[in-house]
Amino acid sequence: MRGDSLEVSKTLIHLTSRMVINSPNTVAGSRQITLNHKLVDELYQWKNKQKELLSPFVPDTGKLQVFQFVREIMTRFKVSKKYDDIVERSSTLKRI
């Protein structure tokens, strides 16, 4: 993160038995996303808290995903499962 922008310079590849974080194959794969000051501050705070929480379990905290809060890498399958569980528990939530 630099100032008011977020630099995305990694890709997440799902292989049969594991997830791999790599650099993009082309220059077009890197992104610069502009963010407001308050969100940048929140992300910095979370990054520090995340490092504090997960450093005993993860050797390189610099490779953590933004929304990672356990030592396993979050996959689309885990997100889908959690989403399905939440929607099923509530009669007021509708699937989007």
N, CA, C and O atoms as a MOPAC input file, in Angstrom:
PM7 MOZYME 1SCF
protein

 N      0.83600 1    -1.16900 1     0.00000 1
 C      0.00000 1     0.00000 1     0.00000 1
 C      0.88200 1     1.23400 1     0.00000 1
 O      1.86000 1     1.32200 1     0.74200 1
 N      0.52000 1     2.17000 1    -0.83500 1
 C      1.26300 1     3.43000 1    -0.90000 1
 C      0.26700 1     4.58100 1    -0.82400 1
 O     -0.58000 1     4.73300 1    -1.70500 1
 N      0.36500 1     5.37800 1     0.20900 1
 C     -0.49700 1     6.54900 1     0.32100 1
 C     -1.96900 1     6.21200 1     0.26100 1
 O     -2.51000 1     5.58600 1     1.17300 1
 N     -2.62300 1     6.62900 1    -0.82000 1
 C     -4.06000 1     6.42600 1    -0.98500 1
 C     -4.38300 1     5.33500 1    -1.98500 1
 O     -5.48700 1     5.30300 1    -2.52900 1
 N     -3.44300 1     4.44500 1    -2.23700 1
 C     -3.72900 1     3.39600 1    -3.21900 1
 C     -3.21200 1     2.05400 1    -2.74000 1
 O     -2.30600 1     1.96800 1    -1.91100 1
 N     -3.80300 1     1.02700 1    -3.27700 1
 C     -3.45200 1    -0.34500 1    -2.96500 1
 C     -2.84900 1    -0.96000 1    -4.21100 1
 O     -3.45700 1    -0.93400 1    -5.28100 1
 N     -1.65700 1    -1.51100 1    -4.07200 1
 C     -0.99800 1    -2.14200 1    -5.20600 1
 C     -1.25700 1    -3.64500 1    -5.14300 1
 O     -0.87100 1    -4.30600 1    -4.17900 1
 N     -1.90700 1    -4.17900 1    -6.16500 1
 C     -2.18800 1    -5.61100 1    -6.24700 1
 C     -1.16400 1    -6.20700 1    -7.19300 1
 O     -1.18800 1    -5.95500 1    -8.39700 1
 N     -0.26200 1    -7.00100 1    -6.63100 1
 C      0.82900 1    -7.53900 1    -7.44600 1
 C      0.97700 1    -9.04800 1    -7.28800 1
 O      2.04800 1    -9.60000 1    -7.54300 1
 N     -0.08800 1    -9.71000 1    -6.87100 1
 C     -0.06300 1   -11.16100 1    -6.69600 1
 C     -1.31800 1   -11.77600 1    -7.31500 1
 O     -2.36200 1   -11.13100 1    -7.41500 1
 N     -1.19400 1   -13.02100 1    -7.72300 1
 C     -2.34800 1   -13.77500 1    -8.19900 1
 C     -2.47200 1   -15.03000 1    -7.34800 1
 O     -1.47400 1   -15.56000 1    -6.85800 1
 N     -3.68800 1   -15.49600 1    -7.17800 1
 C     -3.95300 1   -16.71400 1    -6.42700 1
 C     -4.38600 1   -17.78100 1    -7.41500 1
 O     -5.38400 1   -17.62300 1    -8.11800 1
 N     -3.63500 1   -18.86000 1    -7.46300 1
 C     -3.91700 1   -19.94000 1    -8.41100 1
 C     -4.36600 1   -21.15900 1    -7.62500 1
 O     -3.69400 1   -21.57700 1    -6.68200 1
 N     -5.50000 1   -21.73100 1    -8.00900 1
 C     -6.00900 1   -22.92600 1    -7.35400 1
 C     -5.60000 1   -24.14400 1    -8.16200 1
 O     -6.09600 1   -24.37100 1    -9.26500 1
 N     -4.68900 1   -24.92300 1    -7.59900 1
 C     -4.28000 1   -26.17700 1    -8.21000 1
 C     -5.09800 1   -27.30000 1    -7.58100 1
 O     -5.84200 1   -27.05500 1    -6.63100 1
 N     -4.98000 1   -28.49100 1    -8.07600 1
 C     -5.79000 1   -29.60800 1    -7.59600 1
 C     -5.71500 1   -29.79400 1    -6.08300 1
 O     -6.74700 1   -29.96600 1    -5.43300 1
 N     -4.53400 1   -29.76400 1    -5.52400 1
 C     -4.40700 1   -30.07200 1    -4.10500 1
 C     -3.99100 1   -28.88600 1    -3.23900 1
 O     -3.88100 1   -29.02400 1    -2.02100 1
 N     -3.75700 1   -27.72000 1    -3.85000 1
 C     -3.27200 1   -26.59500 1    -3.04700 1
 C     -3.50300 1   -25.26500 1    -3.75400 1
 O     -3.85000 1   -25.21200 1    -4.93400 1
 N     -3.29800 1   -24.19500 1    -2.99100 1
 C     -3.39300 1   -22.84300 1    -3.53000 1
 C     -1.97400 1   -22.28200 1    -3.61700 1
 O     -1.15200 1   -22.51500 1    -2.73000 1
 N     -1.69300 1   -21.54000 1    -4.69500 1
 C     -0.36500 1   -20.96500 1    -4.89300 1
 C     -0.50700 1   -19.47200 1    -5.15100 1
 O     -1.32400 1   -19.05600 1    -5.97200 1
 N      0.28700 1   -18.66400 1    -4.45100 1
 C      0.31200 1   -17.22200 1    -4.66500 1
 C      1.54000 1   -16.90500 1    -5.50200 1
 O      2.66200 1   -17.22400 1    -5.10800 1
 N      1.33400 1   -16.28200 1    -6.65000 1
 C      2.40800 1   -15.95700 1    -7.58900 1
 C      2.33800 1   -14.50200 1    -8.00600 1
 O      1.37500 1   -13.79700 1    -7.70200 1
 N      3.36400 1   -14.06700 1    -8.70300 1
 C      3.32800 1   -12.77000 1    -9.36700 1
 C      2.52500 1   -12.92700 1   -10.65200 1
 O      2.47800 1   -14.02600 1   -11.20600 1
 N      1.89100 1   -11.86100 1   -11.14600 1
 C      1.14100 1   -11.94700 1   -12.39900 1
 C      2.06900 1   -12.29000 1   -13.56500 1
 O      3.25900 1   -11.97800 1   -13.53700 1
 N      1.51300 1   -12.92800 1   -14.57500 1
 C      2.30100 1   -13.31900 1   -15.74600 1
 C      2.63900 1   -12.13600 1   -16.64000 1
 O      3.64600 1   -12.16200 1   -17.34800 1
 N      1.80400 1   -11.09400 1   -16.61700 1
 C      2.03200 1    -9.93300 1   -17.48300 1
 C      1.96200 1    -8.65200 1   -16.66000 1
 O      1.48500 1    -8.66500 1   -15.52500 1
 N      2.43400 1    -7.55700 1   -17.22600 1
 C      2.36400 1    -6.25200 1   -16.56200 1
 C      0.90600 1    -5.87200 1   -16.31800 1
 O      0.58900 1    -5.24600 1   -15.30600 1
 N      0.02300 1    -6.24600 1   -17.23500 1
 C     -1.39600 1    -5.92200 1   -17.09500 1
 C     -2.03000 1    -6.61400 1   -15.88900 1
 O     -3.11200 1    -6.22100 1   -15.45300 1
 N     -1.37700 1    -7.63300 1   -15.35000 1
 C     -1.90000 1    -8.34600 1   -14.19300 1
 C     -1.72200 1    -7.58700 1   -12.88900 1
 O     -2.36500 1    -7.91800 1   -11.89300 1
 N     -0.87000 1    -6.58500 1   -12.87500 1
 C     -0.69800 1    -5.74100 1   -11.68600 1
 C     -1.70800 1    -4.60100 1   -11.72300 1
 O     -2.01400 1    -4.05800 1   -12.78400 1
 N     -2.21900 1    -4.25100 1   -10.54800 1
 C     -3.24400 1    -3.20400 1   -10.47200 1
 C     -2.90100 1    -2.19800 1    -9.39400 1
 O     -2.25800 1    -2.53600 1    -8.40000 1
 N     -3.32300 1    -0.97600 1    -9.58900 1
 C     -3.21800 1     0.09600 1    -8.60700 1
 C     -4.64800 1     0.55800 1    -8.35000 1
 O     -5.31300 1     1.03700 1    -9.26800 1
 N     -5.12900 1     0.42200 1    -7.11700 1
 C     -6.51300 1     0.75600 1    -6.77800 1
 C     -6.50100 1     1.93900 1    -5.81700 1
 O     -5.85900 1     1.87800 1    -4.76900 1
 N     -7.20400 1     3.01300 1    -6.16500 1
 C     -7.27700 1     4.20400 1    -5.31600 1
 C     -8.29000 1     3.97600 1    -4.19700 1
 O     -9.38800 1     3.47500 1    -4.43900 1
 N     -7.91900 1     4.34400 1    -2.98000 1
 C     -8.77100 1     4.16500 1    -1.80200 1
 C     -8.84300 1     5.47800 1    -1.02800 1
 O     -7.96000 1     6.32700 1    -1.15000 1
 N     -9.91100 1     5.64000 1    -0.22100 1
 C     -9.98100 1     6.84100 1     0.60800 1
 C     -9.10300 1     6.66600 1     1.84700 1
 O     -8.74800 1     5.54500 1     2.21100 1
 N     -8.75800 1     7.78100 1     2.48800 1
 C     -7.82300 1     7.78000 1     3.62000 1
 C     -8.28100 1     6.87100 1     4.76100 1
 O     -7.47100 1     6.15800 1     5.35300 1
 N     -9.56400 1     6.89900 1     5.06200 1
 C    -10.07600 1     6.13200 1     6.19300 1
 C     -9.91800 1     4.63200 1     5.96100 1
 O     -9.54700 1     3.89500 1     6.87400 1
 N    -10.19900 1     4.18400 1     4.74400 1
 C    -10.03700 1     2.76200 1     4.43400 1
 C     -8.56900 1     2.36100 1     4.47200 1
 O     -8.24100 1     1.27700 1     4.95500 1
 N     -7.68800 1     3.20700 1     3.97700 1
 C     -6.24800 1     2.92200 1     4.02000 1
 C     -5.79900 1     2.76200 1     5.47700 1
 O     -5.05100 1     1.83800 1     5.79500 1
 N     -6.25300 1     3.65700 1     6.36100 1
 C     -5.90800 1     3.56100 1     7.78000 1
 C     -6.40600 1     2.24900 1     8.38300 1
 O     -5.68100 1     1.58600 1     9.12300 1
 N     -7.64600 1     1.88000 1     8.06300 1
 C     -8.21600 1     0.62600 1     8.56900 1
 C     -7.42400 1    -0.58400 1     8.08200 1
 O     -7.18200 1    -1.51600 1     8.84800 1
 N     -7.02500 1    -0.57400 1     6.82400 1
 C     -6.25100 1    -1.69000 1     6.27700 1
 C     -4.88300 1    -1.80100 1     6.94200 1
 O     -4.42300 1    -2.91000 1     7.21200 1
 N     -4.22800 1    -0.68100 1     7.20900 1
 C     -2.95000 1    -0.70600 1     7.92000 1
 C     -3.12500 1    -1.27000 1     9.33300 1
 O     -2.32200 1    -2.08600 1     9.78600 1
 N     -4.17600 1    -0.83200 1    10.01900 1
 C     -4.43500 1    -1.33700 1    11.36300 1
 C     -4.69100 1    -2.83900 1    11.34000 1
 O     -4.17600 1    -3.57500 1    12.18200 1
 N     -5.49500 1    -3.29400 1    10.36500 1
 C     -5.78500 1    -4.71900 1    10.26600 1
 C     -4.51600 1    -5.51200 1     9.94400 1
 O     -4.30000 1    -6.58700 1    10.50300 1
 N     -3.68300 1    -4.99100 1     9.05100 1
 C     -2.44400 1    -5.69100 1     8.69000 1
 C     -1.57800 1    -5.90400 1     9.93200 1
 O     -1.01300 1    -6.98300 1    10.11200 1
 N     -1.46700 1    -4.89200 1    10.78400 1
 C     -0.69300 1    -5.01900 1    12.01400 1
 C     -1.32400 1    -6.00900 1    12.98400 1
 O     -0.62000 1    -6.82100 1    13.58400 1
 N     -2.64100 1    -5.95100 1    13.14300 1
 C     -3.35200 1    -6.87600 1    14.03600 1
 C     -3.24500 1    -8.30300 1    13.51000 1
 O     -3.03500 1    -9.23900 1    14.28100 1
 N     -3.39000 1    -8.46800 1    12.20100 1
 C     -3.29600 1    -9.77700 1    11.55900 1
 C     -1.90700 1   -10.38400 1    11.79500 1
 O     -1.78400 1   -11.56800 1    12.10800 1
 N     -0.87700 1    -9.57000 1    11.64400 1
 C      0.49300 1   -10.03900 1    11.87700 1
 C      0.65800 1   -10.49400 1    13.32900 1
 O      1.25500 1   -11.53600 1    13.60200 1
 N      0.12100 1    -9.69900 1    14.24800 1
 C      0.20100 1   -10.03000 1    15.67300 1
 C     -0.50900 1   -11.35800 1    15.97000 1
 O      0.01300 1   -12.18700 1    16.71500 1
 N     -1.69500 1   -11.55600 1    15.38800 1
 C     -2.49000 1   -12.75600 1    15.65900 1
 C     -1.91800 1   -14.01700 1    15.01400 1
 O     -1.93000 1   -15.08800 1    15.62000 1
 N     -1.42100 1   -13.89100 1    13.79200 1
 C     -1.03300 1   -15.07700 1    13.03600 1
 C      0.46200 1   -15.37200 1    13.00200 1
 O      0.85800 1   -16.43400 1    12.52200 1
 N      1.29800 1   -14.47100 1    13.49400 1
 C      2.74400 1   -14.71000 1    13.42400 1
 C      3.19800 1   -15.99800 1    14.13000 1
 O      4.17200 1   -16.60500 1    13.68500 1
 N      2.52900 1   -16.44500 1    15.21800 1
 C      2.95400 1   -17.71900 1    15.81300 1
 C      2.68600 1   -18.93000 1    14.90600 1
 O      3.28600 1   -19.98800 1    15.09700 1
 N      1.79100 1   -18.77900 1    13.92300 1
 C      1.38100 1   -19.91200 1    13.09800 1
 C      1.88300 1   -19.85300 1    11.66400 1
 O      1.96600 1   -20.87900 1    10.98800 1
 N      2.21700 1   -18.64900 1    11.19900 1
 C      2.58700 1   -18.45000 1     9.79500 1
 C      4.01400 1   -17.90300 1     9.73800 1
 O      4.29400 1   -16.85300 1    10.31600 1
 N      4.92300 1   -18.60900 1     9.04400 1
 C      6.31600 1   -18.16300 1     9.02400 1
 C      6.54000 1   -16.81200 1     8.33200 1
 O      7.39900 1   -16.04000 1     8.75900 1
 N      5.78200 1   -16.51900 1     7.27600 1
 C      5.95900 1   -15.26600 1     6.53700 1
 C      4.63400 1   -14.51300 1     6.50400 1
 O      3.80600 1   -14.74500 1     5.62300 1
 N      4.43500 1   -13.61500 1     7.45900 1
 C      3.16400 1   -12.88300 1     7.53500 1
 C      2.99500 1   -11.90200 1     6.37700 1
 O      1.89500 1   -11.39200 1     6.16600 1
 N      4.05000 1   -11.63000 1     5.63100 1
 C      3.93600 1   -10.76000 1     4.46200 1
 C      3.14600 1   -11.40000 1     3.33300 1
 O      2.73500 1   -10.70900 1     2.40100 1
 N      2.92600 1   -12.69700 1     3.39700 1
 C      2.18700 1   -13.39500 1     2.34400 1
 C      0.73300 1   -13.68200 1     2.71900 1
 O      0.04100 1   -14.42100 1     2.01900 1
 N      0.27800 1   -13.10000 1     3.81600 1
 C     -1.11000 1   -13.31700 1     4.23300 1
 C     -2.08100 1   -12.60100 1     3.29800 1
 O     -1.76700 1   -11.54300 1     2.75300 1
 N     -3.25400 1   -13.18500 1     3.11900 1
 C     -4.31300 1   -12.53100 1     2.36300 1
 C     -4.91600 1   -11.42500 1     3.23200 1
 O     -4.82900 1   -11.47600 1     4.45800 1
 N     -5.51700 1   -10.44600 1     2.60100 1
 C     -6.09100 1    -9.31900 1     3.34000 1
 C     -7.11200 1    -9.78900 1     4.36300 1
 O     -7.09300 1    -9.32700 1     5.50400 1
 N     -8.00000 1   -10.69300 1     3.98400 1
 C     -9.07200 1   -11.11700 1     4.87400 1
 C     -8.77800 1   -12.45300 1     5.54200 1
 O     -9.69500 1   -13.12700 1     6.01200 1
 N     -7.53200 1   -12.83300 1     5.58600 1
 C     -7.14700 1   -14.09700 1     6.21100 1
 C     -7.05500 1   -13.90900 1     7.70400 1
 O     -6.34900 1   -13.02000 1     8.17900 1
 N     -7.77600 1   -14.75200 1     8.46600 1
 C     -7.74600 1   -14.65100 1     9.91700 1
 C     -7.43500 1   -15.99200 1    10.57500 1
 O     -7.43400 1   -16.09600 1    11.80200 1
 N     -7.17200 1   -17.01100 1     9.76900 1
 C     -6.69300 1   -18.30400 1    10.24600 1
 C     -5.47800 1   -18.66900 1     9.40600 1
 O     -5.22300 1   -18.02700 1     8.38700 1
 N     -4.73100 1   -19.67700 1     9.80800 1
 C     -3.49200 1   -19.95300 1     9.09000 1
 C     -3.68100 1   -20.53800 1     7.69700 1
 O     -2.77200 1   -20.45100 1     6.87100 1
 N     -4.84100 1   -21.13400 1     7.41300 1
 C     -5.09700 1   -21.67500 1     6.08800 1
 C     -5.50400 1   -20.55800 1     5.12400 1
 O     -6.19700 1   -19.61800 1     5.51200 1
 N     -5.06900 1   -20.66700 1     3.86800 1
 C     -5.43100 1   -19.67800 1     2.85500 1
 C     -6.91800 1   -19.80100 1     2.53900 1
 O     -7.44800 1   -20.90200 1     2.38700 1
 N     -7.57400 1   -18.65800 1     2.44400 1
 C     -8.99000 1   -18.63100 1     2.12700 1
 C     -9.18000 1   -18.90500 1     0.63000 1
 O     -8.53000 1   -18.28200 1    -0.21000 1
 N    -10.06800 1   -19.83500 1     0.31300 1
 C    -10.34900 1   -20.17100 1    -1.07900 1
 C    -11.78300 1   -19.80100 1    -1.41000 1
 O    -12.58300 1   -19.53600 1    -0.51200 1
 N    -12.11100 1   -19.78200 1    -2.69000 1
 C    -13.49200 1   -19.47000 1    -3.07500 1
 C    -14.45500 1   -20.52100 1    -2.54900 1
 O    -15.62200 1   -20.22200 1    -2.29700 1
 N    -13.97700 1   -21.75200 1    -2.37900 1
 C    -14.83000 1   -22.82100 1    -1.86600 1
 C    -15.15600 1   -22.59400 1    -0.39300 1
 O    -16.28300 1   -22.83800 1     0.03600 1
 N    -14.18400 1   -22.13300 1     0.37800 1
 C    -14.43500 1   -21.83300 1     1.79100 1
 C    -15.39500 1   -20.65700 1     1.92800 1
 O    -16.28000 1   -20.67000 1     2.78400 1
 N    -15.22100 1   -19.64200 1     1.08600 1
 C    -16.11100 1   -18.48200 1     1.11900 1
 C    -17.52900 1   -18.90400 1     0.74400 1
 O    -18.48700 1   -18.50800 1     1.40800 1
 N    -17.67000 1   -19.69800 1    -0.30800 1
 C    -18.99500 1   -20.16800 1    -0.73800 1
 C    -19.67400 1   -20.98700 1     0.35300 1
 O    -20.87000 1   -20.82600 1     0.59400 1
 N    -18.92400 1   -21.85800 1     1.00800 1
 C    -19.47600 1   -22.69100 1     2.07000 1
 C    -19.95900 1   -21.82300 1     3.23200 1
 O    -21.05100 1   -22.03700 1     3.75800 1
 N    -19.14800 1   -20.84800 1     3.62900 1
 C    -19.52000 1   -19.95900 1     4.73700 1
 C    -20.76100 1   -19.14400 1     4.36700 1
 O    -21.66500 1   -18.97200 1     5.18500 1
 N    -20.79700 1   -18.64800 1     3.13600 1
 C    -21.94900 1   -17.88600 1     2.64500 1
 C    -23.21500 1   -18.74400 1     2.69700 1
 O    -24.25600 1   -18.29900 1     3.18000 1
 N    -23.11500 1   -19.96700 1     2.19900 1
 C    -24.26600 1   -20.87800 1     2.21000 1
 C    -24.74400 1   -21.14100 1     3.63400 1
 O    -25.94700 1   -21.15600 1     3.89400 1
 N    -23.80500 1   -21.34900 1     4.55800 1
 C    -24.17100 1   -21.59000 1     5.95600 1
 C    -24.92400 1   -20.41000 1     6.55000 1
 O    -25.91400 1   -20.59700 1     7.25800 1
 N    -24.46300 1   -19.19700 1     6.26600 1
 C    -25.10100 1   -17.99400 1     6.80900 1
 C    -26.50100 1   -17.81000 1     6.23200 1
 O    -27.44100 1   -17.50900 1     6.96800 1
 N    -26.64500 1   -17.98700 1     4.92900 1
 C    -27.95600 1   -17.82500 1     4.29000 1
 C    -28.94400 1   -18.86200 1     4.80700 1
 O    -30.11400 1   -18.54700 1     5.02100 1
 N    -28.49100 1   -20.08100 1     5.00800 1
 C    -29.37100 1   -21.14400 1     5.50000 1
 C    -29.84400 1   -20.89900 1     6.92900 1
 O    -30.94800 1   -21.31100 1     7.28700 1
 N    -29.02900 1   -20.23500 1     7.75500 1
 C    -29.39100 1   -19.97100 1     9.15400 1
 C    -30.43100 1   -18.88500 1     9.31700 1
 O    -31.08800 1   -18.80700 1    10.35600 1
 N    -30.59300 1   -18.04400 1     8.30800 1
 C    -31.48200 1   -16.89800 1     8.44400 1
 C    -32.66000 1   -16.99400 1     7.49000 1
 O    -32.49800 1   -17.30500 1     6.31000 1
 N    -33.83800 1   -16.72300 1     8.01200 1
 C    -35.02800 1   -16.71600 1     7.15600 1
 C    -35.20300 1   -15.36500 1     6.46300 1
 O    -36.00100 1   -15.25300 1     5.53200 1
 N    -34.47400 1   -14.34400 1     6.89800 1
 C    -34.62300 1   -13.02000 1     6.32200 1
 C    -33.60600 1   -12.71300 1     5.22500 1
 O    -33.83900 1   -11.82400 1     4.40600 1
 N    -32.47900 1   -13.43300 1     5.19200 1
 C    -31.47200 1   -13.20000 1     4.16300 1
 C    -31.83700 1   -13.92100 1     2.86700 1
 O    -32.33000 1   -15.04900 1     2.87200 1
 N    -31.58100 1   -13.24100 1     1.77700 1
 C    -31.83700 1   -13.84600 1     0.47300 1
 C    -30.51900 1   -14.00100 1    -0.27400 1
 O    -29.62800 1   -13.15900 1    -0.15900 1
 N    -30.40400 1   -15.05100 1    -1.01800 1
 C    -29.20200 1   -15.32300 1    -1.78900 1
 C    -29.06000 1   -14.28300 1    -2.89500 1
 O    -30.03600 1   -13.95200 1    -3.56800 1
 N    -27.85000 1   -13.76700 1    -3.08200 1
 C    -27.60800 1   -12.78700 1    -4.16000 1
 C    -26.72500 1   -13.40800 1    -5.22400 1
 O    -26.40200 1   -12.75400 1    -6.21600 1

